Amino acid sequence: MASLQTVRDQARPLLAAQHPGNEYLLPQLIRGVINLTFTPQDDATLPLGTSKVGGHPDLRPDSWPRDAGGQPMTFAAQFNLTDLQAFDEDHLLPQAGLLSFFLGERAMGGHVNAGHFEVRYEPDLTAVRRTPTPPELDVPPDAHGVAFTAGVHPFGSFGTWLDDGTRLTIPQDHLVGTPAWAAVTDAADITEDAYLLGVAAVALMFPDVTDEDVTLLTIPNAADAFPFAGPCSYAFVIAPGDLTRAAFSAARLVIDFD
């Protein structure tokens, strides 16, 4: 697969031919993604702040996230943002710290309201400790280390308001359906494994998710390292302004029962 910059360079004249002056939309139309692959690990041997899924999280003392009913949430994953710098080609995420994801019992049953999931950003890794799973929860999934690769996601369905006040809806024009555009983007497939950034296809059908929103983490139901996912696919999304401010508490959760 060609690099993100190469794909954008190839796509730019195609976009310019159909929508002159709107080439600034390319970073949204063709997005970088960080693909994830997983390897089983002994959680006890992993250093603090390791990027991983499952096992026990690294948290500040006495800070395990709890849902709106006071019950502890299930730890899904944590990512050391320093590990991601080389793969986050648009520099969307903070350059350091730990980004962790938790799901409450009701979230895993389909409730996406605030208070049933949490995205936590910890900028100071010296403040965290390996934290045992609370006894109220089941034994946590086995820990898996994470490896990262950069990829490309084309936005097959995209709408935005332009600077002149008009609405641009890409699939309704003559761009996405052209052989030239397909030749540039057809190798950039969305995988069935979990990934960071990119396009959360599961989220696009929900009216409260805009095409400008940034996907933090997508967990498809086929992702073996997330056994709790069951028949659901999950996507954590955040508005660009909230991401710029590192206001991860404003993230939203989308669930699709496949």
C-alpha positions as CSV (number, residue, x, y, z in Angstrom):
1,M,0.0,0.0,0.0
2,A,1.3,3.5,-0.9
3,S,2.0,5.9,1.9
4,L,-0.7,8.4,3.1
5,Q,1.1,11.3,1.4
6,T,1.5,9.4,-1.9
7,V,-2.3,8.6,-2.0
8,R,-3.2,12.2,-1.2
9,D,-0.8,13.5,-3.9
10,Q,-2.4,11.2,-6.4
11,A,-5.9,12.1,-5.3
12,R,-5.4,15.9,-5.2
13,P,-5.7,16.7,-8.9
14,L,-8.8,14.5,-9.1
15,L,-10.4,16.4,-6.3
16,A,-9.3,19.7,-7.8
17,A,-10.9,18.9,-11.1
18,Q,-14.3,18.3,-9.5
19,H,-14.1,20.8,-6.7
20,P,-11.5,23.5,-7.4
21,G,-10.3,25.3,-4.3
22,N,-11.4,22.6,-2.0
23,E,-8.2,20.5,-1.9
24,Y,-7.9,21.4,1.8
25,L,-10.5,18.6,2.3
26,L,-8.0,15.9,1.4
27,P,-7.0,15.1,5.0
28,Q,-10.6,14.4,5.8
29,L,-11.4,12.5,2.6
30,I,-8.3,10.3,2.8
31,R,-7.3,9.6,6.4
32,G,-4.4,8.0,8.0
33,V,-5.1,5.0,10.1
34,I,-2.9,3.1,12.6
35,N,-3.5,-0.6,12.2
36,L,-3.1,-2.9,15.2
37,T,-1.8,-6.4,15.5
38,F,-1.8,-8.3,18.8
39,T,0.6,-10.9,20.5
40,P,-0.3,-12.7,23.7
41,Q,1.9,-11.5,26.6
42,D,2.4,-12.1,30.3
43,D,0.9,-9.0,31.8
44,A,3.2,-9.2,34.8
45,T,6.3,-8.8,32.6
46,L,5.0,-5.7,30.7
47,P,6.5,-2.4,31.9
48,L,4.3,0.3,33.1
49,G,2.8,2.4,30.3
50,T,3.0,-0.4,27.7
51,S,0.6,-0.3,24.9
52,K,-1.7,-3.3,25.3
53,V,-5.2,-4.7,25.3
54,G,-6.6,-6.8,28.2
55,G,-4.7,-7.6,31.4
56,H,-4.6,-4.9,34.1
57,P,-4.5,-1.2,33.3
58,D,-2.0,1.4,34.5
59,L,-3.9,4.0,36.6
60,R,-3.4,6.5,39.3
61,P,-4.1,5.0,42.8
62,D,-7.8,4.6,43.6
63,S,-8.9,5.9,40.3
64,W,-10.5,2.8,38.5
65,P,-13.4,4.2,36.3
66,R,-16.9,3.4,37.5
67,D,-20.1,3.7,35.6
68,A,-23.1,5.8,36.5
69,G,-24.3,3.2,38.9
70,G,-21.0,3.0,40.7
71,Q,-19.9,-0.3,39.2
72,P,-16.3,-0.7,37.9
73,M,-15.9,-0.7,34.1
74,T,-14.1,-3.3,32.1
75,F,-10.6,-2.3,30.9
76,A,-10.3,-2.6,27.1
77,A,-7.0,-1.1,26.1
78,Q,-4.3,1.4,26.7
79,F,-1.9,3.0,24.3
80,N,1.3,4.8,25.0
81,L,1.1,7.8,22.7
82,T,4.9,8.0,22.3
83,D,4.6,4.6,20.5
84,L,2.2,6.2,18.0
85,Q,4.1,9.3,17.0
86,A,5.7,7.6,14.0
87,F,2.3,6.3,12.7
88,D,0.1,9.3,13.5
89,E,1.0,11.1,10.2
90,D,-1.4,14.0,10.7
91,H,-0.2,14.5,14.3
92,L,-3.8,14.3,15.7
93,L,-3.0,12.8,19.0
94,P,-0.9,14.2,21.9
95,Q,2.8,13.2,21.6
96,A,3.1,11.6,25.0
97,G,1.0,10.1,27.8
98,L,-1.4,7.1,28.1
99,L,-4.8,6.9,26.4
100,S,-7.0,4.2,28.0
101,F,-10.4,2.9,27.1
102,F,-13.0,1.4,29.5
103,L,-16.5,0.0,28.9
104,G,-19.3,-0.4,31.5
105,E,-21.6,-3.4,31.7
106,R,-24.5,-1.4,30.2
107,A,-22.3,-0.1,27.3
108,M,-21.5,-3.7,26.4
109,G,-25.3,-4.2,26.4
110,G,-25.8,-1.3,23.9
111,H,-26.1,1.8,26.1
112,V,-23.9,4.6,24.8
113,N,-24.8,7.3,27.2
114,A,-22.1,9.2,29.1
115,G,-21.3,7.4,32.3
116,H,-21.2,3.9,30.8
117,F,-17.8,4.2,29.1
118,E,-14.7,6.3,29.6
119,V,-11.7,7.4,27.5
120,R,-9.0,8.5,29.9
121,Y,-5.9,10.5,29.1
122,E,-3.0,10.4,31.6
123,P,-0.2,12.8,30.6
124,D,2.1,11.8,33.5
125,L,3.2,8.1,33.3
126,T,5.2,8.5,36.6
127,A,1.9,8.8,38.4
128,V,0.4,5.4,37.3
129,R,0.7,2.0,38.9
130,R,-0.4,-1.4,37.6
131,T,-3.9,-1.7,39.0
132,P,-5.5,-5.1,39.8
133,T,-9.0,-5.6,38.4
134,P,-11.7,-5.0,41.1
135,P,-13.2,-8.2,42.5
136,E,-16.7,-7.2,41.2
137,L,-15.5,-7.8,37.7
138,D,-14.7,-11.1,35.9
139,V,-11.2,-12.2,35.4
140,P,-9.8,-9.8,32.8
141,P,-9.0,-10.9,29.3
142,D,-5.5,-12.1,28.7
143,A,-3.0,-9.3,28.0
144,H,-1.9,-8.8,24.4
145,G,1.0,-6.6,23.3
146,V,0.3,-4.3,20.3
147,A,2.3,-3.6,17.2
148,F,1.5,-0.7,14.9
149,T,1.5,-0.1,11.2
150,A,0.5,3.1,9.3
151,G,-2.2,2.7,6.6
152,V,-4.8,4.7,4.6
153,H,-8.6,4.9,4.9
154,P,-10.5,6.6,2.1
155,F,-13.8,8.2,3.1
156,G,-16.4,6.6,0.8
157,S,-19.2,8.7,2.2
158,F,-18.4,12.3,3.1
159,G,-20.3,15.6,3.6
160,T,-19.2,18.9,4.8
161,W,-20.2,22.6,4.7
162,L,-17.8,24.6,2.5
163,D,-16.5,28.1,3.2
164,D,-19.0,29.6,0.8
165,G,-21.9,28.1,2.8
166,T,-22.8,25.3,0.3
167,R,-22.9,21.6,1.1
168,L,-20.5,19.2,-0.4
169,T,-21.6,15.6,-0.4
170,I,-18.9,13.6,-2.2
171,P,-20.8,10.3,-3.0
172,Q,-23.5,12.4,-4.8
173,D,-21.1,13.9,-7.3
174,H,-18.8,12.5,-10.0
175,L,-15.7,12.0,-7.9
176,V,-15.9,8.8,-5.8
177,G,-17.4,6.8,-8.6
178,T,-14.7,7.5,-11.2
179,P,-12.2,4.8,-12.2
180,A,-9.4,7.3,-11.5
181,W,-10.5,7.8,-7.9
182,A,-11.1,4.1,-7.4
183,A,-7.6,3.3,-8.7
184,V,-6.1,5.6,-6.1
185,T,-8.1,4.4,-3.2
186,D,-9.2,0.8,-3.8
187,A,-6.2,-0.7,-2.1
188,A,-6.9,1.3,1.1
189,D,-9.4,-1.2,2.6
190,I,-10.8,-1.0,6.1
191,T,-9.7,-4.1,7.9
192,E,-11.6,-6.4,10.3
193,D,-9.1,-5.8,13.0
194,A,-9.1,-3.1,15.6
195,Y,-7.5,0.2,14.6
196,L,-6.8,3.8,15.8
197,L,-7.8,6.9,13.8
198,G,-9.0,6.2,10.2
199,V,-12.6,6.0,9.3
200,A,-15.1,4.2,11.7
201,A,-17.5,2.8,9.2
202,V,-19.7,1.6,12.1
203,A,-20.2,5.3,13.2
204,L,-21.2,6.8,9.9
205,M,-24.8,5.6,10.2
206,F,-25.4,7.5,13.5
207,P,-26.8,11.1,13.2
208,D,-24.8,12.4,16.2
209,V,-21.5,11.5,14.5
210,T,-20.3,14.0,11.9
211,D,-18.0,13.3,9.0
212,E,-15.5,15.7,10.6
213,D,-15.3,13.7,13.9
214,V,-12.0,11.9,14.6
215,T,-12.1,8.2,15.4
216,L,-10.0,7.3,18.4
217,L,-10.4,3.5,18.5
218,T,-12.5,1.0,16.5
219,I,-13.1,-2.5,17.8
220,P,-14.9,-4.7,15.2
221,N,-16.7,-7.8,16.5
222,A,-14.1,-9.9,14.7
223,A,-11.2,-8.6,16.8
224,D,-10.0,-11.7,18.8
225,A,-8.1,-9.7,21.3
226,F,-11.3,-8.2,22.6
227,P,-13.4,-11.2,23.7
228,F,-15.9,-9.0,25.5
229,A,-17.0,-7.4,22.3
230,G,-19.3,-10.3,21.4
231,P,-21.6,-9.6,18.5
232,C,-21.0,-5.8,18.7
233,S,-18.6,-3.4,17.0
234,Y,-17.5,-0.3,19.0
235,A,-16.1,3.0,17.9
236,F,-14.9,5.8,20.2
237,V,-15.1,9.2,18.4
238,I,-14.3,12.7,19.3
239,A,-14.9,16.2,17.9
240,P,-11.8,17.8,16.4
241,G,-11.9,20.7,18.8
242,D,-12.1,18.4,21.8
243,L,-9.2,16.4,20.5
244,T,-7.1,19.6,20.0
245,R,-7.7,20.4,23.7
246,A,-7.0,16.8,24.8
247,A,-10.6,16.8,26.2
248,F,-10.9,13.1,25.9
249,S,-13.8,13.0,28.5
250,A,-15.9,14.5,25.7
251,A,-15.4,11.3,23.5
252,R,-18.6,9.5,22.4
253,L,-19.2,5.8,22.0
254,V,-21.0,4.2,19.0
255,I,-22.1,0.6,19.1
256,D,-23.4,-1.6,16.2
257,F,-24.9,-5.0,16.8
258,D,-23.7,-6.9,13.7
